């Protein structure tokens, strides 16, 4: 399995304020304790009190970003969606104003990595999930799978898999962490409660999740070093327009 290629856009400089592509005003960089209040990240809709790094703020608009959301690459080549690149969008382009993440199955209304042609979307945090995690509920390392690895069970007439933490169904089309040796499976959210947000990115050569029933450790995928490339604003706009044009042409061909 190929490792994701991350292509960066505007990265926060060392100055105390800077311009982010998703917001019209300059953002001021703070530590969480300097804010004096509990705030939510406008990029991932989660609390900013769970980070030990910086928070980027526009106080007049009540707009805040985790450091890892503010510095997320503008364009990602992700192994879970190899046909097309994923573009970081500040807001969903769908008529309903929200998207359903193809990784976890949960809705989102803020930042997403999107392929408009395939209507494929990822939360920022899901796009950078670690390939392997450890969890106190299990003695072995758990590997990330782009789809639940269903293991046929003798005497069972169902192929449903259940999360070993919350006991809810694991949808086969969504990602999961698994120890196949023990048939131990977890939702991505259940598996990463002990992982610090912003530390998902893995620069190791073995980075790359698995599909189907083989994991990276079993030889089901390989990887390479992360490659970062500068992409201009004009390049990103052109790439997005091409995706939108292809999507429109595909819609016309199906309705014509």
N, C-alpha and C positions, 0 to 999 in steps of 0.2 A: 504494500500500500504506500502510495506517495505521501510525503509529508506536506502539510499546507505551506504555500508560499504567501508571505504577508507583504503587501505593498503599501507603504505608508504615505500619508498625505501631510497635513500640517501637524507638526509635533510641538508641544509646549516648549518654549524656550526657557532659559534660566532666569529671565526677568519675572517680576511679580505680577504682570498682567500680559495678556495676549489675546489674539482673535481666534475663535474657533469657528469652523465653517457652518456649524448648526445654529449659531446665534448671532444677532446683529450687533451686539455690544461686546466690548472687551471683557474678558473674565479675569478676576483677581484670584491668585493662588493663596489658599489658606491651609493651615492644619485644622483638623476637625474640631479640636478643643477651642480654637480661636473664633469659631462661629458663634458660640454661646447659645446654640439652639439645635434641635434635631431636625435634619432636613433629608429629603429624598433626592436621589440622583435623577436628573431629567433624562439621562441616557438609558438607564436600566430599570428605573422605578423601584429601586431598593434603597434602604436606608444608608446614609453616608456615615453613620456612626460605627460601621463595621470595618473601617479601613484604618490602617496605620500610616497611610501616605497622604498626599495632598488632596484637597478638594478645590475645584475651580468654580468660582461663583460670580454671578451677576445679581447683586442684591436687589436692584430696582425691579427686576423681572422675576425674582424668586427662582432663578435658574441655577442649578448646581450640577456638577459632574464629578464622579470619581476620577482619580488620576488615570486609571486604566481605561475608563470610558472616553475621557478626553483625548487620550493618545492612541485609541484604537485605529488600526490601519484603514485607510479609505477604500481599499480594494483587496479582496482576499481570494486566493486560489485555494479552495478547500477540498480535501480528498473525499468528503462526503457528497460533493456535487461537482464531479470532474468535468462535465461537458461545458460549463460556463463559469465565468468569474462571478463573485458576489460583491456587490457594491454596498458600502455603508450608507444607509439612509437615515436622516434624523426623524422622519415620520413615515408611517406606512402610506403607500400610494393607492391602496384599495379603497373602494367606495365606502366601506364601513368604518374606515379610520383605524383599523387594527389588523393584525396579522396573527396567524397561528404558527408557532415555531415548529419546524420539522424535526427538531431534536427532542424536545421535551413535550410537545403537544399543547403547551399553555399559550394563551393569547398575549400579545404585547401591543403597546401603543406608542412606543418611543423608538430608540435606535434599533435597527435590524440590519443584518447582512442579507441582501436580497438579490435573487436572480429574477428579474421581472418576466423574462421569457418563460420560465418554468413555474413561476409563482412559488419559488422555494425561498424560505426565510429562516433565519437563525437569530435568536437573541445574541447579543454581544458575548455574554458569559458562556452561552452554549457553544459558540464558535471556537472558544479557546479552552474548552474542557481538557483536563489532563488525560493523557492516554491511559495511565494507570493510577489507581488510588489505593490506599489502605483504609480500612474501617474497623472500629473496635468490635463490631458485631461478627467479624469473620477473621479467621487466622491467616488467610492467604491474600495475596495481592489481587485486586479486581481490575479487569481490562475493559476498556471502552469498546462497545460494538455499535455500529451504525445500523441498528435493527436488532430486535430481541432474538438471541440464539435459542430457538425452541428445540428441546431435547425430548424425543418420543419416550413415553413412559409405558411400561408393560401394564396392561390391564386398564389403561386410561382411554376414554373415548373423547378426550378434549386435548387440544394443542395449546390451551391457554397457559401462560406463565404468570406468576404472581411475585410481586416485590417482597423480599424476605424481611423488609423493615416495616412498611406500612400495610402490607397484605392486600394491596389493591392490584388490579390487573395491569400487567405490562403489555401495552399495545405493541404488536409486532413491528409496526412501521416506525416506531420511535426508538431513540437510542437507549442503551442500558449499560450498566457495569455488571460484569459477570465473572464468576469463577466456575468454569465449566467442569472442572474436576469434581466439584462438590454440588453442582447444579444450584449455585447460589447467585441470584440475580437481584439487582436493585435499580430503581429509577435513578436517573442522573442526579435529581435533586436530593434524593435520600442518601446517595453515595457521597455527595460532596459537602455535606453539612460541616465536616471538619476541615474543609479546604478553604484557605483564605482567598477571597475574591481578588483578582489582579495577579495572582501567582499561578494562573492556569497555564500560561505559555511555557512550552517545553522546548528548549533549544538542543536537546540531545539528538544524535543521529538516528535513534530508534523511534523517533516520534512518528505517529501515524496510527489511527485506530483501525479496527478490524471490521469486516463485513462477513455475514454468514456465520459459519461455525468455527473458523480458524482465527486465532488471535495473532498479534505480532510476535509474541513469545513462541508460538507454535510454528512460525514460519509463514503465517498467513499474510504478512505484509512487511514491506521494508520501508526505509525512509532515507532522507538526505538532510543536509543542513538547511536551516531556514535561510531563505534568500530575501533580502529587503531591497526594494527598488523605489526610487523617487517617481511619483506620478503627479503631473501638473493638474491644476484645476480644470483646464481645458480638456485634457485627456479624459478625466473622469466624467465630465459633462458629455463628451462625445460618446464614451462607452455606454453611459446610461441612455442616451438618445437612441443609439443603435439597438439596445435591448428593447426599448419601448417600441421602436419601429418594427422590429421583428415580431414582438408580441401582437401588435396591431395587424400586421399582415397575416399572422397565423389565425387570428380571430376572424378576419375577413374570409379566409379560405374555408373555414369551417361553417360559416353562415351563408356563403355564396352558393 
